[in-house]
Structure formats: structure tokens, C-alpha cells
């Protein structure tokens, strides 16, 4: 990835490989990037109606982290507030731009405000977002209210 923008996905199969690898806990650890997090969330919302990201991603990501040798503790691994923030971002993006195919939705979100790594920092101070409380459970933003989804995905 260059500093000028995100790594985009070449095709829908690459997006599905991320989502399926996350669920199966077979995705190589080095492939679990910010872009992969966005791709997995879009894929789940588009192609896995049996999974509710807000409810199910905490256990899915934590189990994946452990399966690839990671740790979920107060300093590393699963981060609840960031996850919930990006699930919201994905729902917002898809409600606005969701008529495109899977690849278009993923790459589109990665190029939009809701796909940028720093998106949560529009709503959270670093001091609040990177606390143990925010990692272990959802905390409300302290800078601005998170936008809401106006219509279902």
C-alpha cells in the first residue's frame, strides 16, 4: 500500500477470500489489513445475512486472532469500539451507495470517508478511542455523534 491511498481489490473473488478466510480462520495473518476489515464487513452485509456483524463480529474476529497466533487483551487484538464504528460506517456507505456490485462496494468504501482508517477520529479523541474500555467494550464518542443509517442496507 502506498501512502496515497488504500490497496483496492482486483476482483470479487479476492473480497470473498477475505471474508471466507476470516470465518474459517484460515486467512493468513498478514492479509488481515485495514482494507481486509472493510472487505469482510461489506461481504458479511452483502452475502451472509445469517451473520449480524454488530453481534457476531466480536467473536469472529477474536477467534480468528487467536487462530493465527494473536492475543486479545487490554493492549492488542480485538477492539470493540473500532469494530462497531466501522460496521456503522459500512452500513452508512452501503445505504448511500449500495447499488453497486460487491467489488464496487468494497473499493468504493475504501475510497470514501467511511473507509479511511482515521474515520473514527472524527468522532473520538485518540485518548478515548485507544483506552482499554474502548477496546473491551463499546464506548460512546466524545467529539461528535456518530452518523446514523437512514435506510436499511
MOVEN-V798942 format. One record per residue. N is the residue number from 0. RES is the residue in one letter. PHI is phi as a letter, one per 40 degrees, with the letter a starting at -180 (none if undefined). PSI is psi in radians with two decimals (NA if undefined). Layout:
# MOVEN-V798942
n=N res=RES phi=PHI psi=PSI
n=N res=RES phi=PHI psi=PSI
This chain:
# MOVEN-V798942
n=0 res=X phi=none psi=2.40
n=1 res=X phi=c psi=2.90
n=2 res=X phi=c psi=-0.16
n=3 res=X phi=c psi=-0.23
n=4 res=X phi=i psi=3.11
n=5 res=X phi=c psi=2.80
n=6 res=X phi=c psi=2.14
n=7 res=X phi=c psi=2.78
n=8 res=X phi=c psi=2.50
n=9 res=X phi=c psi=-0.57
n=10 res=X phi=a psi=2.97
n=11 res=X phi=c psi=-0.51
n=12 res=X phi=c psi=-0.63
n=13 res=X phi=c psi=-0.65
n=14 res=X phi=c psi=-0.83
n=15 res=X phi=c psi=-0.63
n=16 res=X phi=c psi=-0.68
n=17 res=X phi=c psi=-0.93
n=18 res=X phi=c psi=-0.82
n=19 res=X phi=c psi=-0.66
n=20 res=X phi=c psi=-0.62
n=21 res=X phi=c psi=-0.87
n=22 res=X phi=c psi=-0.77
n=23 res=X phi=c psi=-0.17
n=24 res=X phi=g psi=0.58
n=25 res=X phi=b psi=-0.09
n=26 res=X phi=c psi=2.24
n=27 res=X phi=d psi=2.43
n=28 res=X phi=d psi=-0.70
n=29 res=X phi=c psi=-0.27
n=30 res=X phi=c psi=-0.10
n=31 res=X phi=c psi=1.30
n=32 res=X phi=c psi=3.09
n=33 res=X phi=d psi=-0.78
n=34 res=X phi=c psi=-0.66
n=35 res=X phi=c psi=-0.65
n=36 res=X phi=d psi=-0.79
n=37 res=X phi=c psi=-0.80
n=38 res=X phi=d psi=-0.77
n=39 res=X phi=c psi=-0.73
n=40 res=X phi=c psi=-0.79
n=41 res=X phi=c psi=-0.80
n=42 res=X phi=d psi=-0.81
n=43 res=X phi=d psi=-0.81
n=44 res=X phi=c psi=-0.57
n=45 res=X phi=c psi=-0.67
n=46 res=X phi=b psi=-0.07
n=47 res=X phi=b psi=1.25
n=48 res=X phi=c psi=-0.26
n=49 res=X phi=c psi=-0.19
n=50 res=X phi=b psi=2.20
n=51 res=X phi=c psi=1.88
n=52 res=X phi=d psi=-0.75
n=53 res=X phi=d psi=-0.65
n=54 res=X phi=c psi=-0.74
n=55 res=X phi=c psi=-0.44
n=56 res=X phi=c psi=-0.64
n=57 res=X phi=d psi=-0.87
n=58 res=X phi=c psi=-0.66
n=59 res=X phi=c psi=-0.86
n=60 res=X phi=c psi=-0.74
n=61 res=X phi=c psi=-0.76
n=62 res=X phi=c psi=-0.71
n=63 res=X phi=c psi=-0.85
n=64 res=X phi=d psi=-0.82
n=65 res=X phi=c psi=-0.66
n=66 res=X phi=c psi=-0.50
n=67 res=X phi=b psi=0.30
n=68 res=X phi=g psi=0.14
n=69 res=X phi=c psi=3.06
n=70 res=X phi=b psi=2.47
n=71 res=X phi=b psi=1.72
n=72 res=X phi=b psi=-2.83
n=73 res=X phi=c psi=-0.24
n=74 res=X phi=b psi=-0.23
n=75 res=X phi=a psi=2.90
n=76 res=X phi=g psi=-2.57
n=77 res=X phi=d psi=2.39
n=78 res=X phi=b psi=1.85
n=79 res=X phi=c psi=-0.84
n=80 res=X phi=c psi=-0.74
n=81 res=X phi=c psi=-0.73
n=82 res=X phi=c psi=-0.87
n=83 res=X phi=c psi=-0.61
n=84 res=X phi=c psi=-0.77
n=85 res=X phi=c psi=-0.46
n=86 res=X phi=c psi=-0.78
n=87 res=X phi=c psi=-0.78
n=88 res=X phi=d psi=-0.73
n=89 res=X phi=c psi=-0.74
n=90 res=X phi=c psi=-0.71
n=91 res=X phi=c psi=-0.83
n=92 res=X phi=c psi=-0.83
n=93 res=X phi=c psi=-0.59
n=94 res=X phi=c psi=-0.59
n=95 res=X phi=c psi=-0.72
n=96 res=X phi=b psi=0.31
n=97 res=X phi=c psi=0.06
n=98 res=X phi=c psi=-0.12
n=99 res=X phi=c psi=2.95
n=100 res=X phi=c psi=3.08
n=101 res=X phi=d psi=-0.87
n=102 res=X phi=c psi=-0.77
n=103 res=X phi=c psi=-0.66
n=104 res=X phi=c psi=-0.80
n=105 res=X phi=c psi=-0.95
n=106 res=X phi=c psi=-0.60
n=107 res=X phi=c psi=-0.79
n=108 res=X phi=c psi=-0.68
n=109 res=X phi=c psi=-0.50
n=110 res=X phi=c psi=-0.15
n=111 res=X phi=c psi=2.93
n=112 res=X phi=d psi=-0.70
n=113 res=X phi=c psi=-0.17
n=114 res=X phi=b psi=-0.10
n=115 res=X phi=c psi=2.49
n=116 res=X phi=d psi=-0.67
n=117 res=X phi=c psi=0.04
n=118 res=X phi=d psi=-0.78
n=119 res=X phi=c psi=-0.43
n=120 res=X phi=c psi=-0.06
n=121 res=X phi=c psi=-0.32
n=122 res=X phi=b psi=-0.45
n=123 res=X phi=b psi=2.43
n=124 res=X phi=c psi=2.67
n=125 res=X phi=d psi=-0.68
n=126 res=X phi=c psi=-0.63
n=127 res=X phi=c psi=-0.77
n=128 res=X phi=c psi=-0.60
n=129 res=X phi=b psi=0.67
n=130 res=X phi=c psi=2.84
n=131 res=X phi=c psi=-0.71
n=132 res=X phi=d psi=-0.73
n=133 res=X phi=c psi=-0.55
n=134 res=X phi=c psi=-0.77
n=135 res=X phi=c psi=-0.43
n=136 res=X phi=a psi=2.93
n=137 res=X phi=c psi=2.31
n=138 res=X phi=b psi=2.55
n=139 res=X phi=c psi=2.62
n=140 res=X phi=c psi=2.70
n=141 res=X phi=b psi=-0.12
n=142 res=X phi=b psi=-0.73
n=143 res=X phi=a psi=2.70
n=144 res=X phi=c psi=2.43
n=145 res=X phi=c psi=2.47
n=146 res=X phi=c psi=2.75
n=147 res=X phi=b psi=2.80
n=148 res=X phi=c psi=2.20
n=149 res=X phi=c psi=-0.49
n=150 res=X phi=a psi=2.67
n=151 res=X phi=c psi=2.70
n=152 res=X phi=c psi=NA
